[in-house]
Amino acid sequence: MKSMYWLLSLLLLSFVSLPAQQSDEDKLEAVKEFQKQFRKFKEPAMQVEAVMTLKGAECPEAADELLRLLKHPTADVQNAALAVIESFQSPKTFQAWIDGYLALKDAEAQATLAKVFGRAKGPGGGAGAREALAQRAQSQPGDEV
Protein backbone atom coordinates (compact mmCIF):
# COMPACT_ATOMS: atom_id res chain seq x y z
CA MET A 1 0.00 0.00 0.00
CA LYS A 2 2.81 2.38 0.90
CA SER A 3 4.45 1.73 -2.45
CA MET A 4 1.27 2.74 -4.28
CA TYR A 5 1.19 6.10 -2.50
CA TRP A 6 4.86 6.55 -3.28
CA LEU A 7 4.22 5.72 -6.95
CA LEU A 8 1.28 8.11 -7.10
CA SER A 9 3.37 10.84 -5.49
CA LEU A 10 6.09 10.38 -8.10
CA LEU A 11 3.52 10.45 -10.87
CA LEU A 12 1.96 13.64 -9.54
CA LEU A 13 5.32 15.32 -9.02
CA SER A 14 6.39 14.49 -12.55
CA PHE A 15 3.34 16.31 -13.92
CA VAL A 16 3.60 19.24 -11.53
CA SER A 17 7.19 19.84 -12.56
CA LEU A 18 6.32 19.98 -16.25
CA PRO A 19 6.21 23.43 -17.83
CA ALA A 20 2.80 25.05 -18.33
CA GLN A 21 3.10 24.72 -22.10
CA GLN A 22 3.74 21.07 -22.87
CA SER A 23 4.45 19.90 -26.37
CA ASP A 24 1.92 17.64 -28.07
CA GLU A 25 4.39 14.79 -27.66
CA ASP A 26 4.61 15.41 -23.90
CA LYS A 27 0.82 15.49 -23.63
CA LEU A 28 0.49 12.18 -25.45
CA GLU A 29 3.14 10.68 -23.20
CA ALA A 30 1.21 11.94 -20.15
CA VAL A 31 -1.95 10.24 -21.45
CA LYS A 32 -0.09 6.97 -22.03
CA GLU A 33 1.39 7.14 -18.54
CA PHE A 34 -2.04 7.88 -17.09
CA GLN A 35 -3.53 4.85 -18.85
CA LYS A 36 -0.80 2.61 -17.51
CA GLN A 37 -1.00 3.92 -13.95
CA PHE A 38 -4.79 4.22 -13.69
CA ARG A 39 -5.21 0.48 -14.22
CA LYS A 40 -2.94 -0.20 -11.26
CA PHE A 41 -4.93 1.90 -8.81
CA LYS A 42 -7.91 0.17 -7.20
CA GLU A 43 -8.79 2.74 -4.55
CA PRO A 44 -11.10 5.53 -5.78
CA ALA A 45 -9.06 8.26 -4.05
CA MET A 46 -5.94 7.21 -5.95
CA GLN A 47 -7.89 6.95 -9.20
CA VAL A 48 -9.18 10.50 -8.68
CA GLU A 49 -5.65 11.77 -8.11
CA ALA A 50 -4.52 10.02 -11.28
CA VAL A 51 -7.37 11.61 -13.26
CA MET A 52 -6.34 15.04 -11.99
CA THR A 53 -2.88 14.57 -13.53
CA LEU A 54 -4.50 14.98 -16.96
CA LYS A 55 -5.44 18.57 -16.16
CA GLY A 56 -2.18 19.83 -17.64
CA ALA A 57 -2.25 17.50 -20.63
CA GLU A 58 -5.06 18.94 -22.75
CA CYS A 59 -5.30 17.14 -26.06
CA PRO A 60 -7.98 15.12 -27.88
CA GLU A 61 -6.54 11.86 -26.52
CA ALA A 62 -6.79 13.05 -22.91
CA ALA A 63 -10.33 14.27 -23.54
CA ASP A 64 -11.27 10.85 -24.95
CA GLU A 65 -9.88 9.13 -21.86
CA LEU A 66 -11.82 11.48 -19.62
CA LEU A 67 -15.02 11.01 -21.62
CA ARG A 68 -14.64 7.26 -21.13
CA LEU A 69 -14.28 7.82 -17.38
CA LEU A 70 -17.62 9.62 -17.24
CA LYS A 71 -19.06 6.08 -17.28
CA HIS A 72 -16.80 4.84 -14.47
CA PRO A 73 -18.71 3.04 -11.69
CA THR A 74 -17.33 5.42 -9.04
CA ALA A 75 -18.98 8.84 -8.84
CA ASP A 76 -15.80 10.49 -7.53
CA VAL A 77 -13.88 9.36 -10.60
CA GLN A 78 -16.70 10.59 -12.87
CA ASN A 79 -16.72 13.98 -11.13
CA ALA A 80 -12.94 14.31 -11.37
CA ALA A 81 -13.03 13.46 -15.08
CA LEU A 82 -15.73 16.08 -15.69
CA ALA A 83 -13.80 18.67 -13.67
CA VAL A 84 -10.71 18.12 -15.82
CA ILE A 85 -12.69 18.24 -19.09
CA GLU A 86 -14.27 21.50 -17.90
CA SER A 87 -10.80 23.02 -17.66
CA PHE A 88 -9.96 22.23 -21.29
CA GLN A 89 -10.17 25.21 -23.63
CA SER A 90 -8.68 24.39 -27.01
CA PRO A 91 -11.14 24.02 -29.90
CA LYS A 92 -8.88 21.23 -31.20
CA THR A 93 -9.66 19.19 -28.08
CA PHE A 94 -13.39 19.17 -28.80
CA GLN A 95 -13.38 19.16 -32.62
CA ALA A 96 -13.78 15.41 -33.19
CA TRP A 97 -16.72 15.33 -30.78
CA ILE A 98 -18.34 18.30 -32.54
CA ASP A 99 -17.78 16.69 -35.94
CA GLY A 100 -19.37 13.42 -34.86
CA TYR A 101 -22.14 14.71 -32.61
CA LEU A 102 -24.92 14.95 -35.20
CA ALA A 103 -24.19 11.47 -36.50
CA LEU A 104 -24.51 9.88 -33.05
CA LYS A 105 -27.46 7.53 -32.79
CA ASP A 106 -26.92 6.78 -29.09
CA ALA A 107 -29.04 9.24 -27.08
CA GLU A 108 -26.96 8.61 -23.94
CA ALA A 109 -23.74 9.48 -25.79
CA GLN A 110 -25.36 12.64 -27.14
CA ALA A 111 -26.52 13.61 -23.65
CA THR A 112 -23.06 13.04 -22.23
CA LEU A 113 -21.43 15.21 -24.89
CA ALA A 114 -24.09 17.89 -24.44
CA LYS A 115 -23.28 17.93 -20.72
CA VAL A 116 -19.56 18.26 -21.47
CA PHE A 117 -20.13 21.04 -24.02
CA GLY A 118 -22.37 22.85 -21.57
CA ARG A 119 -19.86 22.72 -18.73
CA ALA A 120 -16.64 23.36 -20.67
CA LYS A 121 -15.48 26.91 -20.11
CA GLY A 122 -13.05 27.67 -22.90
CA PRO A 123 -13.64 28.69 -26.52
CA GLY A 124 -13.47 25.06 -27.65
CA GLY A 125 -16.30 23.93 -25.43
CA GLY A 126 -19.26 25.80 -24.03
CA ALA A 127 -20.55 28.51 -26.34
CA GLY A 128 -17.97 27.67 -29.02
CA ALA A 129 -19.16 24.06 -29.25
CA ARG A 130 -22.82 25.08 -29.24
CA GLU A 131 -22.18 27.57 -32.04
CA ALA A 132 -20.29 24.99 -34.11
CA LEU A 133 -23.07 22.43 -33.59
CA ALA A 134 -25.73 24.96 -34.62
CA GLN A 135 -23.80 25.75 -37.80
CA ARG A 136 -23.46 22.05 -38.61
CA ALA A 137 -27.16 21.46 -37.97
CA GLN A 138 -28.07 24.27 -40.38
CA SER A 139 -25.83 22.77 -43.06
CA GLN A 140 -27.49 19.34 -42.63
CA PRO A 141 -31.22 19.79 -43.17
CA GLY A 142 -33.38 17.25 -41.38
CA ASP A 143 -30.92 16.77 -38.51
CA GLU A 144 -31.48 18.51 -35.22
CA VAL A 145 -29.10 19.38 -32.43
Summary of the structure (lengths in Angstrom):
residues: 145
radius of gyration: 16.3
end to end distance: 47.7
largest distance: 58.3
contacts: 425
relative contact order: 0.10
helix: 73%
strand: 0%
